[in-house]
């Protein structure tokens, strides 16, 4: 019986490790995260190489205040095409805040600098 128990302990440790890694999200890209706006406000971080720390933002209809934080050394924007909204950060001005009013729906956002969106600096705001 003790041999059977000894075999189960490593299996249990292996399973627990797998669950822990799955909970952490794996991948290391950091861009698959979903965030929910609280009180009509959301913080978004922009990194080099080109990525946001969030891919999906959940928000309620009405005003949404976005604060963009530069976490690298390259200029970035947080841009919504319609309704037109854009805030910009640089290494000299690492934080920018703006407010946009959104009705129920889905709104794509991106970094508008050449090549940044193509490299993955994109996401969506789901308002509902």
N, C-alpha and C positions, 0 to 999 in steps of 0.2 A: 504494500500500500504506500509506503514512503517513496518508492520509485515513481509511482503514478503522480503523487503530489509534487515531486520535484520537477516533473515534466510540465505540469500545469503552471507553475510559478513563472518560468520564462515566457510561456505563451501569454499569460496575463499581462506581464510587463510589456511585451511586444504589442499587444492590442491596445493597452493604455497609451503607449507612446504614439501609435498611429492615430488614435483619437485626439490626442493633444496636438499633433501636427496638423490634423484636419481643422481643428478649432482655430489654429493660428492663421489659417488661410493659405499657407504655403506660397509658392510662386515668387516671393520676394519682390514683385513688381510694385506692390503697394497701391496699385491703381484700380483694384476690383472692389473697393470698399463702397458701401452705401452709407450715406449720412442723412439724418433727418433734421430739418431746420427747427430750431426751438425759439418760440416767441417771434417768429418771422425773421430769424437771423441764422446765418451759416458762415463758417470759416472754411476757406479752401486754401490749401498750400500748393505752391508751384515749385517743382524741383527740376534740377538738371541731372541726367539727361531728361528730355522733355516729357513730363508727366504731372498730372494733378494727383492729389492723395485721395480723390473721390471720383467715381464714375457715375454714380446715381445719387441725386439729391431729392429727397422727398420733402414736399412743402405743402402748406395750406394755401388756398387762393387768397390773393391780396398782396400787400407789399412784402417783398423779400429783400432783406439787407444782406449783401454779400461782402465779406471782407476777404481780400486776397492777400496772401503772405508770400513773399519771395524767399525761397529756401535754397536758392542757388546763386549763380552770378550772371544769369542771362535775363533779359527783359521778357516779361510774359504778360498776357492779357487774359481776362475772363470775359468772353464775348458771347452774347446772345444776338442772333441776327434779327429775330422778330419776336417780341418788340425789341427795337434797337437798344442795346445796353452794352457798355464796355467799361471796364476798369483796367488800369495798367500799373504794373510794378516794375521796378528796376533795382539794381543793387544799391543805388543812392536813395531810392524811395521804396523801401521793402514792403510797405503795407498800404493798401488802398481799399476804400469802402464806397459802395454805391447801393442805391435802392431801386428796384424795378418792381412794377406791379404786374402780377401774373394771374390769369384766369385758369380754371381747370384745363388741363391738357399736358402735353409733353413738349419740352423746350430743349433742343440741343444746345450745348455750349462748347466752346473751343478756345484755344489760344490762337489769335489771329496772325501771329508772326509767321513768316514763310517757313514751311516745313514742320512747324510744331504740331499742328493738328494731324498731319500725315504720320508723324512719329508717335502719335497716341495721346496727344493732349486734347482729348475730347470727352464729353460726358453728356448726361441729360438730367433735366430737372423734371420730376414728375409731380404735378400739382393736382391734388384731388381731395 
